[in-house]
Amino acid sequence: MPLVRLDARRITDWQTFHTVFAEVFGFPDFYGRNMNAWIDCMTSLDEPRDGLTSVHGTASDPVVLQLDHANSLSNELFEAITECAAFIN
């Protein structure tokens, strides 16, 4: 299974949230840097032809996100990640 490790200490606000996720998942240059755009990119993890992320998985080999130092995230950002990740799954 593809494992994506993300150092949550790098995420201190919404700007860094989008910067770090775009970098780690290889979002395109036109990434909108908002949660709708994040969801669009993340729902394409199983569709390489969409060109919205450089990380890919399948239903039988899903992408796993490991948040190292997740306790450093604000409650708002942690809830956004978990709620939106649940939504795209």
Rosetta constraint file for C-alpha pairs under 8 A:
AtomPair CA 1 CA 57 HARMONIC 7.32 0.50
AtomPair CA 1 CA 61 HARMONIC 4.97 0.50
AtomPair CA 1 CA 62 HARMONIC 5.80 0.50
AtomPair CA 1 CA 63 HARMONIC 6.10 0.50
AtomPair CA 1 CA 64 HARMONIC 7.06 0.50
AtomPair CA 2 CA 55 HARMONIC 7.82 0.50
AtomPair CA 2 CA 56 HARMONIC 7.38 0.50
AtomPair CA 2 CA 57 HARMONIC 6.53 0.50
AtomPair CA 2 CA 61 HARMONIC 7.30 0.50
AtomPair CA 2 CA 62 HARMONIC 6.71 0.50
AtomPair CA 2 CA 63 HARMONIC 4.84 0.50
AtomPair CA 2 CA 64 HARMONIC 6.18 0.50
AtomPair CA 3 CA 63 HARMONIC 5.95 0.50
AtomPair CA 3 CA 64 HARMONIC 4.85 0.50
AtomPair CA 3 CA 65 HARMONIC 6.11 0.50
AtomPair CA 3 CA 66 HARMONIC 7.12 0.50
AtomPair CA 4 CA 24 HARMONIC 7.53 0.50
AtomPair CA 4 CA 25 HARMONIC 7.94 0.50
AtomPair CA 4 CA 63 HARMONIC 7.21 0.50
AtomPair CA 4 CA 64 HARMONIC 6.06 0.50
AtomPair CA 4 CA 65 HARMONIC 4.91 0.50
AtomPair CA 4 CA 66 HARMONIC 6.02 0.50
AtomPair CA 5 CA 65 HARMONIC 6.07 0.50
AtomPair CA 5 CA 66 HARMONIC 4.73 0.50
AtomPair CA 5 CA 67 HARMONIC 6.13 0.50
AtomPair CA 5 CA 68 HARMONIC 6.80 0.50
AtomPair CA 6 CA 24 HARMONIC 7.24 0.50
AtomPair CA 6 CA 65 HARMONIC 7.39 0.50
AtomPair CA 6 CA 66 HARMONIC 6.15 0.50
AtomPair CA 6 CA 67 HARMONIC 5.10 0.50
AtomPair CA 6 CA 68 HARMONIC 5.89 0.50
AtomPair CA 7 CA 11 HARMONIC 7.89 0.50
AtomPair CA 7 CA 67 HARMONIC 6.13 0.50
AtomPair CA 7 CA 68 HARMONIC 4.87 0.50
AtomPair CA 7 CA 69 HARMONIC 6.28 0.50
AtomPair CA 7 CA 70 HARMONIC 7.80 0.50
AtomPair CA 8 CA 67 HARMONIC 5.94 0.50
AtomPair CA 8 CA 68 HARMONIC 5.81 0.50
AtomPair CA 8 CA 69 HARMONIC 5.47 0.50
AtomPair CA 8 CA 70 HARMONIC 5.42 0.50
AtomPair CA 8 CA 72 HARMONIC 6.50 0.50
AtomPair CA 8 CA 73 HARMONIC 6.36 0.50
AtomPair CA 9 CA 68 HARMONIC 7.99 0.50
AtomPair CA 9 CA 69 HARMONIC 6.29 0.50
AtomPair CA 9 CA 70 HARMONIC 7.54 0.50
AtomPair CA 9 CA 72 HARMONIC 5.73 0.50
AtomPair CA 9 CA 73 HARMONIC 7.00 0.50
AtomPair CA 10 CA 16 HARMONIC 6.99 0.50
AtomPair CA 10 CA 17 HARMONIC 7.98 0.50
AtomPair CA 10 CA 20 HARMONIC 7.18 0.50
AtomPair CA 11 CA 16 HARMONIC 5.07 0.50
AtomPair CA 11 CA 17 HARMONIC 5.07 0.50
AtomPair CA 11 CA 20 HARMONIC 6.98 0.50
AtomPair CA 11 CA 73 HARMONIC 6.85 0.50
AtomPair CA 12 CA 16 HARMONIC 6.08 0.50
AtomPair CA 12 CA 17 HARMONIC 7.11 0.50
AtomPair CA 12 CA 73 HARMONIC 6.94 0.50
AtomPair CA 12 CA 74 HARMONIC 7.64 0.50
AtomPair CA 13 CA 17 HARMONIC 6.09 0.50
AtomPair CA 13 CA 77 HARMONIC 7.62 0.50
AtomPair CA 14 CA 18 HARMONIC 6.33 0.50
AtomPair CA 14 CA 77 HARMONIC 7.64 0.50
AtomPair CA 15 CA 19 HARMONIC 6.25 0.50
AtomPair CA 15 CA 33 HARMONIC 7.82 0.50
AtomPair CA 16 CA 20 HARMONIC 5.86 0.50
AtomPair CA 17 CA 21 HARMONIC 6.20 0.50
AtomPair CA 17 CA 77 HARMONIC 7.98 0.50
AtomPair CA 18 CA 22 HARMONIC 5.89 0.50
AtomPair CA 18 CA 33 HARMONIC 5.51 0.50
AtomPair CA 18 CA 34 HARMONIC 7.34 0.50
AtomPair CA 18 CA 38 HARMONIC 7.88 0.50
AtomPair CA 19 CA 23 HARMONIC 6.19 0.50
AtomPair CA 19 CA 33 HARMONIC 7.87 0.50
AtomPair CA 20 CA 24 HARMONIC 6.02 0.50
AtomPair CA 21 CA 25 HARMONIC 5.78 0.50
AtomPair CA 21 CA 26 HARMONIC 7.79 0.50
AtomPair CA 21 CA 27 HARMONIC 7.69 0.50
AtomPair CA 22 CA 26 HARMONIC 5.42 0.50
AtomPair CA 22 CA 27 HARMONIC 4.65 0.50
AtomPair CA 22 CA 28 HARMONIC 7.57 0.50
AtomPair CA 22 CA 31 HARMONIC 7.64 0.50
AtomPair CA 23 CA 27 HARMONIC 6.79 0.50
AtomPair CA 25 CA 53 HARMONIC 5.64 0.50
AtomPair CA 25 CA 54 HARMONIC 5.91 0.50
AtomPair CA 25 CA 55 HARMONIC 5.69 0.50
AtomPair CA 26 CA 52 HARMONIC 7.64 0.50
AtomPair CA 26 CA 53 HARMONIC 4.93 0.50
AtomPair CA 26 CA 54 HARMONIC 4.75 0.50
AtomPair CA 26 CA 55 HARMONIC 6.92 0.50
AtomPair CA 27 CA 31 HARMONIC 6.23 0.50
AtomPair CA 27 CA 41 HARMONIC 6.75 0.50
AtomPair CA 27 CA 52 HARMONIC 5.44 0.50
AtomPair CA 27 CA 53 HARMONIC 4.66 0.50
AtomPair CA 27 CA 54 HARMONIC 6.88 0.50
AtomPair CA 28 CA 51 HARMONIC 7.32 0.50
AtomPair CA 28 CA 52 HARMONIC 5.76 0.50
AtomPair CA 28 CA 53 HARMONIC 6.80 0.50
AtomPair CA 31 CA 37 HARMONIC 6.41 0.50
AtomPair CA 31 CA 38 HARMONIC 7.86 0.50
AtomPair CA 32 CA 37 HARMONIC 5.35 0.50
AtomPair CA 32 CA 38 HARMONIC 7.79 0.50
AtomPair CA 33 CA 37 HARMONIC 6.33 0.50
AtomPair CA 33 CA 38 HARMONIC 6.96 0.50
AtomPair CA 34 CA 38 HARMONIC 6.17 0.50
AtomPair CA 35 CA 39 HARMONIC 6.04 0.50
AtomPair CA 36 CA 40 HARMONIC 6.24 0.50
AtomPair CA 37 CA 41 HARMONIC 6.23 0.50
AtomPair CA 38 CA 42 HARMONIC 6.05 0.50
AtomPair CA 39 CA 43 HARMONIC 5.91 0.50
AtomPair CA 39 CA 84 HARMONIC 7.00 0.50
AtomPair CA 39 CA 88 HARMONIC 6.74 0.50
AtomPair CA 40 CA 44 HARMONIC 6.63 0.50
AtomPair CA 40 CA 52 HARMONIC 7.83 0.50
AtomPair CA 41 CA 45 HARMONIC 7.16 0.50
AtomPair CA 41 CA 52 HARMONIC 5.05 0.50
AtomPair CA 41 CA 53 HARMONIC 6.15 0.50
AtomPair CA 42 CA 52 HARMONIC 7.90 0.50
AtomPair CA 42 CA 53 HARMONIC 7.42 0.50
AtomPair CA 42 CA 88 HARMONIC 7.02 0.50
AtomPair CA 43 CA 88 HARMONIC 5.69 0.50
AtomPair CA 43 CA 89 HARMONIC 7.95 0.50
AtomPair CA 44 CA 48 HARMONIC 6.95 0.50
AtomPair CA 44 CA 50 HARMONIC 6.50 0.50
AtomPair CA 44 CA 51 HARMONIC 8.00 0.50
AtomPair CA 44 CA 52 HARMONIC 6.31 0.50
AtomPair CA 44 CA 53 HARMONIC 6.93 0.50
AtomPair CA 44 CA 56 HARMONIC 7.99 0.50
AtomPair CA 45 CA 52 HARMONIC 7.92 0.50
AtomPair CA 45 CA 53 HARMONIC 6.50 0.50
AtomPair CA 45 CA 55 HARMONIC 6.28 0.50
AtomPair CA 45 CA 56 HARMONIC 4.69 0.50
AtomPair CA 45 CA 57 HARMONIC 5.92 0.50
AtomPair CA 45 CA 58 HARMONIC 7.81 0.50
AtomPair CA 45 CA 63 HARMONIC 7.50 0.50
AtomPair CA 46 CA 56 HARMONIC 5.50 0.50
AtomPair CA 46 CA 57 HARMONIC 5.11 0.50
AtomPair CA 46 CA 58 HARMONIC 5.20 0.50
AtomPair CA 46 CA 59 HARMONIC 7.61 0.50
AtomPair CA 47 CA 51 HARMONIC 7.84 0.50
AtomPair CA 47 CA 56 HARMONIC 7.23 0.50
AtomPair CA 48 CA 52 HARMONIC 7.55 0.50
AtomPair CA 48 CA 53 HARMONIC 7.28 0.50
AtomPair CA 48 CA 54 HARMONIC 7.52 0.50
AtomPair CA 48 CA 56 HARMONIC 6.42 0.50
AtomPair CA 55 CA 63 HARMONIC 7.83 0.50
AtomPair CA 56 CA 63 HARMONIC 6.73 0.50
AtomPair CA 57 CA 61 HARMONIC 5.54 0.50
AtomPair CA 57 CA 62 HARMONIC 4.73 0.50
AtomPair CA 57 CA 63 HARMONIC 5.15 0.50
AtomPair CA 58 CA 62 HARMONIC 5.10 0.50
AtomPair CA 58 CA 63 HARMONIC 7.60 0.50
AtomPair CA 69 CA 73 HARMONIC 7.89 0.50
AtomPair CA 70 CA 78 HARMONIC 7.52 0.50
AtomPair CA 73 CA 77 HARMONIC 6.17 0.50
AtomPair CA 73 CA 78 HARMONIC 5.83 0.50
AtomPair CA 74 CA 78 HARMONIC 6.15 0.50
AtomPair CA 75 CA 79 HARMONIC 5.96 0.50
AtomPair CA 76 CA 80 HARMONIC 6.19 0.50
AtomPair CA 77 CA 81 HARMONIC 6.24 0.50
AtomPair CA 78 CA 82 HARMONIC 6.24 0.50
AtomPair CA 79 CA 83 HARMONIC 5.81 0.50
AtomPair CA 80 CA 84 HARMONIC 5.85 0.50
AtomPair CA 81 CA 85 HARMONIC 5.82 0.50
AtomPair CA 82 CA 86 HARMONIC 6.06 0.50
AtomPair CA 83 CA 87 HARMONIC 6.22 0.50
AtomPair CA 84 CA 88 HARMONIC 6.28 0.50
AtomPair CA 85 CA 89 HARMONIC 6.29 0.50
